[in-house]
Structure formats: structure tokens, C-alpha cells
Amino acid sequence: MNISTFRLLLIFIMLGFFTISRAQVRPQGATADTTKPAVPGIRPVSGPKPYKEVITDKAKTDEGLFKVHKLDDKWFFEIPDSLLGRDIMVVNRITRSSVNVPKGFGGYAGDQINELVIRFEKGPNNKIYLKSVSYATISKDSTQPMYQAVINSNIQPISASFDIRAFSKDSTASVIDVTDYLNSDNDIVAFSSAGSSTMTTVLVSKSAVLAGSLQSDKSYVSTIRSYPMNIEVRSVKTYSKTPGGVIGSGSASMPGSQSNITMEISNSFVLLPVKPMQQRLYDSRVGFFSRTYNDFDANPQRVEYTTMIVRWRMEPKEEDIEKYLRGELVEPKKPIIYYIDPTTPKKWVPYLIQGINDWQRAFEKAGFKNAIMGKEAPVNDSSWSLEDSRYSAIVYKPSSVENAYGPSVTDPRSGEIMESHIGWFHNIMQLLHDWYFVQTAAVDPRARKMKFDDELMGQLIRFVASHEVGHTLGLAHNFGSSSTVPVEKLRDKAWVEANGHTPSIMDYARFNYVAQPEDNISEAGLFPRIGDYDKWAIEWGYKMIPQAKSAEDEKSVLNKWIIERVGKNKRLWYGNQGDPLDPRKNNEDIGDNAMKAGSYGIKNLKRIVPNLVEWTKEPDEDYSNLSSMYSEVSDQFTRYLGHVMKNIGGIYVTPRSVEESGAVMEYVPKSIQKEAMSFLQEQVFTTPAWLLDKKILSLTGLAGISSISSEQEYVINGLLSSTTINKLLNAEANGTDAYTVTEMLNDMKKSIWSELAQRKQIDVYRRNLQKMYVEKLITLVSPAAQSTVSLGSFTITTNPNVSKINDALSVVKAHTRALMAEIRAALPGYREAASKNHLQDVLERLDDAMNPRK
């Protein structure tokens, strides 16, 4: 789901170095090391002692990945030699949050604060070193000289050192005291100093929760549990509170007298497989999240970057391999299980579970049945914990944030998803209500109130759960999916109820706003669902290719799948998020023609506005609901305008392999661009008077002029941007039958200044529209026009002027001169004061811009 209102997080790709160190043989007769340890608080000791002197009979021992011993207030790890040099994933989360932490998008129990890979290695002088392992650069072939060159230039940093306090009774393990280290503030078991995020993981930084320096005297390790493949640590850590806050936190006022912040933090140490899962290489024609590394083995003549998708390990049981190869559905060795946070309101739990289980149909395309399932969290089970990295979960966050997100923890060597904690903010229901209201209230009576029935809200929750689970399966947004559906099919009751209004639940195609009341379309044709693309993507990403022994061997097979399947069925097409050029890849849109879809959507908005007073009414309340939902209607109208505008100057971008025919980049046909301009002329340059409901404006105090102006200014700024103008010039230079800049400007002038030809009176809404147009022209032709945007500690200065080294400025100036001539010619025919004053004013403004006085 788009989390657009809170998209403040910067996403990076963090990967690393693919070598596994061998465990070193324990040195015999080593002398004590009296050097100062790397981590404050860890004191040197006088060398290893007999095991019973360190781990006495009073110690409480927990068996698991390592033996964990607790003796009084001390904690010891007994690390087997067999695990030295093994890669261990460390995942750190907030277990319990402080009341003094600002809770915006982060700061809740369950939020992830760090993720990295470590190794324990034995060093000289009876030391165990903890190394932080990077996989940003790799060489896997140890028989080649490049392998040693990469190792020599990418030594893994030592993050901490520990004195070996004792050797195990059979001399196959080393005992170290981890108390002070776990209780310290460091990048391994606390907040990351960078606080950055990856494509699949959202990390909360210290600054986001206002945490300053660690107060060690107010911090302690509370519990450590050891399991067969992981160790779970919980610590109470107290930090000084730093001043400031989080942008868009939406949190309540914070107690200013509290100087410290105390949180419980969990550290999960998860042993990664000796043999990483086989990678599957990324392809831009199927939407998966990915991880990239610098691969020195891929090409002997240059450095290449290898990108792999992220996915769960999905394999048949040994006894079912032959069945799988015959095409029979089999259960996987290890199914994907998501547990529901026990704090989730009980009435929503079944819907969340349904949203998870809906993906079972998709995995059947990859050959697996019962591959994924949702379950309620165990009750009174001391072996289960929400923070235990063995368990994936949907984590409930009591927050005013209107959102949800689906992160995952991945093995950087292979892209294997290890676990996921989906963030579910309580107020996502507000967002769901508002979306469904403005998009379907014209056709669904259930949407015509401020509090939905539990069944309707439950189904809305189910849809969002499916979307977020899709992200944690590795799937990225498919903003282009809905563009494969003909608009008129969205009104065909039988067709749309059978096929859905978009082929992908990973699209941002919320609900079927094209459906009209007379179509009588039910919920099945209004709601998104897991569709054809989603099933195809899971098949492409998870289906085994037994004949391929490596990721490189799979590449040609996967390419053929795409060419054959997508070539025959356009519903399987993937349109990536964030493409600023391609109008097929809009968010929040549906259908293959934005103009037709938007026209139907506006018809429904016109049906909603006259009923807003009644449909937003609640006993004993004021008109806040009315004001809020009127704004939602206006925002939805703006979305339709944005979908249409992207066609003007638009470029279709269709990634292809060399085996495919067809162009990668194509300009949007002139006829479609002209259709888009006609839509804007009709819907926004002609005053959208349907928004000016006098009763609504009188009850809310909203200004009709502001409502109309905001829509018109949005369109004018978009069309007259230097970006749009330069795209049109490039299309014209390409030699196609292009929609030129001159044609666009003339079409806009003809519509926006239509009163001039007949000397008609210009009303206040049109006068404002014309002034916006003039001011934008002035911005384009004025040589000194700049704007400065402050972004925290730095600023960005932008110049919105059109380019001076192509025809843009010449065309805009010619257009401005023509407009000035028309205004001059029309002025003598105006007697009405408001219109005449307006025209004289804008003419002077244009003249000052074109002929600046020095």
C-alpha cells in the first residue's frame, strides 16, 4: 500500500561480501591479553580459568544455538568452535516503547531498529572477535586470483573483542562475558548510527525517537533465551532525551519534564544457513524487491553489479520431489506462517488471517499447496514471542497514523527472506473509510456513513492485509497493472465481478470508481483482489527450475517465461512504481484510458457532493465530518486530473530483452494527448461549479474560490512546467507526429481566455484562473525566477524557467506576445469594471516580465 503521506524514509540497497571464514584452531598456552578492549566497560582479565570457576554450580544455563549462562548479574555465551566464522543475522527491535517517545511512523513496540550480519572469530591472546560483515562486494570462486584480491581489499571490521574466560569441559567451546557489551550503546545490539532503510526493511533511528546518550546505570539485560537456531536477548535501555520531534508524527503532546527515554529492546541472533539459498536474478519486467552487490566474478573484463530478488525459501519435501516434478501440488518443507499480534482487536483477526491465506492460490501456480497461512498467536506459550525472529507477524500499532507497511529481513548472500513483521497502524481504518467513501458511495449504500459496519470494514482490512503480505513475499508495487483493463469492462457487471478491476493487488488501484449506479456492480467488482499478475509473479519468483544449477543457468529460462507468457496475456504486464514519464504507471488510477475513467469518476463525485451533508451527519457532532469528506472529494478530483495530465508529454517505457521485438520507449500518440487536453478544458479550465455547493460551504466555512483555485493551479503548474515543455520539444525533435509546445499553449489559451474573442464578462473564478496562467508564464520567461526549499540542514535552490539553450524560451515568449496582443485588442471592448481592471493588470504584469526595467 502506498504510504504516501508519510513517505519520509530514504530507501537504500545494503548488501555484502560473500566469503565464509573457517574457524581458527584454539591457540594452546596463550598468554593473557592486557590491552584495552574495543568496547568501553569490558575489562581485561587474567586469561582463561577452569570452567567450573567461571560457570559455577549457581549458574542457570539455557541450551540452544549457544549455551547461555546467567550467574548473578552476569551473562555468558558459550560459543562452540563449530560456529566460529559462521554468519549470524542480528535483528534489533523495540519491544516496549517509552511514553516519552514521539510515535509518528516509528517508535512503536515491534519496530525494527537495526539489521546486520556478524561473525564470531577466534583471535590471538585468547580473544573472541565480533566482526561486522558486509556483502556489498563479492568474489565466490576461491580458485581464482580475484578471490584473494577482493578479500585483501575488503577485510571485515572488528566491532568488539571479548576475553575468553574459560574453555568448555571438552575444549570445543569458548566462554565469554557479554554482559557489558549487550548493555552498551553500539551498532550491533542497539540503534544503527545511520538509521537508514533498505528496499525491504524500515529502520527506526535514535533521532526519530529523540534518544540521546545511553544511561548505563539505568540500563540492564533482562532476559536471554537460547533456541536451536537463534538467541533472543531483551534489554532495558535508558537514553537521555534530545530536543526536537519527528516531522508528521501526529503524536500527542509529550511530557516536557521527562528527561530520559526508557525502552525495552530485543536482539535476535539468527544463524544463517551454511549453504545460502540459490539466488534468483532480478528482471525489471517482473516486480520484485531486490538486493544488489558488486560482483567481481560476473565479467572478467569489467566490474558488474548483480541484482537478485528477495523471496522465501520454498522447497518441496524430499519425499515429494518427484511429485513436484510431475506437476502435482505438494506442501513445502517449511510453510510461511504469519501470526497475528495478540494485542490486535479480536474482531479484525479473522479478516487479517483471510488476507494472508488468500495468497495460497498464488503459490499453487508455483507448485505448492498450503504454502502460506495466518494463525492467531499462541496463548500461554512461553516458547513463543512476538519479537522472536523465528516468527513472522502482523504487528498492531496503536497509532493515529493512517498506514500499514510490509518489511522483511533478508539474507544478504542470497536474498532469502528470513522473517517479516508487518506494521499495522490502528488508524489505517480511517484511510480505508475515506477511500471507500469517495470512490464507491455513489454505487454502494454501505459506504454512505462515517462508521462502516464491521463486515465491510473487515473486508477492507482483508484487502490491505493481502497487499502488505504481498510486499513481504518480495513483491513490489505494480502501478501499471490496472492500465491493462479496458475502461468499459469496469462497467460490465459479469466481467468485472469475475476478473476484478485490476489484475494485481499490488497496484494502487483502490476501488472501482468507474462503476455507475445503473451498472449494479457488487463488492466483487468494486474491491481489489489477488489477480492474474500476482499469481504469475509468484510463479516466476518461486517455481523451481530443477535443471538449473545456478542463478545464471536460470536466466534464459526465466526470460523465455516472460516473453511467452506476458506476450500472450497483457494482464501479466508489470509497470514499475515511480516512473515519471509513463502515464500507464499512475498510482490511484484504474483503466486503460485516464480521460474516460476520470469522466466516470467525476460523475460519481457529482452524485456524492449533494448528499455529503446527510451522509456525514452523526448525532451530537459538529460539521467536522462534512469538512473532512468534502476535502476528500476534492482530493479525489485532483487525482483524476493528475492521471490525465501525465499523458501530455508522456512516454511509454516498456523494458524488453534483446530477444523481444518492439520499442522500449514510445511517445504517447498525439491523439491521446489532445484527448487529455480536451478533458482538462472541460473539467478544470471550465469552472467546476459542482464543487461550489452553497450549503456545504456555509456549514463548513470553506471558501469556494480556494477550492476551485487549488485544482486549477495544480493543472497549470503541471502543464506549464519546464519538464513538460522539454518533453514535448524532445518528442517534436524525434520526428513523430508530435503534440507540440505551441499547440499545447494555444489550446490552453483558447480555453482559459475564451472570453476575449467575444468580449464576454469574466467572472471571479475565471479571473483567478487567468491570473494563475499569467503568473506561470512570467515565471517561465523571467531570468531571475528562483525558489529555495529548506530541507533540514541543507537547502535546494531550483529555477523553474524553461531552458535557454533549446526552443522552449522562444516558444513561450512568442506565446506570451500573442496573448498580450489579444488582451490589448480586447480591452477597448470591455466596459464592465472588474473585467477591465483585471485585463489591464495582467497586461502590465506580462509587459513588465517581457520588458524588464533596468
Secondary structure, 3 states (H helix, E strand, C coil): CCCHHHCCCCEECCCECCCCCCCCCCCCCCCCCCCCCCCCCCCCCCCCECHHHHCCCCCEEECCCCEEEEECCEEEEEEEHHHCCCCEEEEEEEEECCCCCCCCCCCCCCCEEEEEEEEEEEECCCEEEEEEECECEECCCCCCHHHHHHHHHCCCCEEEEEEEEEECCCCCEEEEECHHHHCCCCCCCCCCCCCCEECCCCCCCCHHHCEEEECHHHCEEEEEEECCCEEEEEEEEEEEECCCCCCCCCCCCCCCCCCEEEEEEEEEEEECCCCCCCCCECCCCCCECEEEEEECCCCCCCCEEEEEECECCCCECHHHHHHHHCCCCECECCCEEEEECCCCCHHHHHHHHHHHHCCHHHHHHCCECCCEEEEECCCCCCCCCCCCCCCEEEEEECCCCCCEECCCEECCCCCEEEECEEEEECCHHHHHHHHHHHHHCCCCHHHCCCCCCHHHHHHHHHHHHHHHHHHHCCECCECCHHHHCCHHHHHCHHHHHHHCCCCCCCCCCCCCCCCCHHHCCCHHHCCCCCCHHHHHHHHHHHCCCCCCCCHHHHHHHHHHHHHHHHHHCHHHCCCECCCCCCHHHCCCCCCCCHHHHHHHHHHHHHHHHHHHHHHCCCCCCCCHHHHHHHHHHHHHHHHHHHHHHCCCCCEEECCCCCCCCCCCEEECCHHHHHHHHHHHHHHHHCCCHHHCCHHHHHHHCCCHHHHHHHHHHHHHHHHCCHHHHHHHHHHHHCCCCCCCHHHHHHHHHHHHCCHHHHCCCCCHHHHHHHHHHHHHHHHHHCCCCCEEEEECCEEEEECCCCCCCCCHHHHHHHHHHHHHHHHHHHHHHCCCHHHHHHHHHHHHHHHHHHCCCC
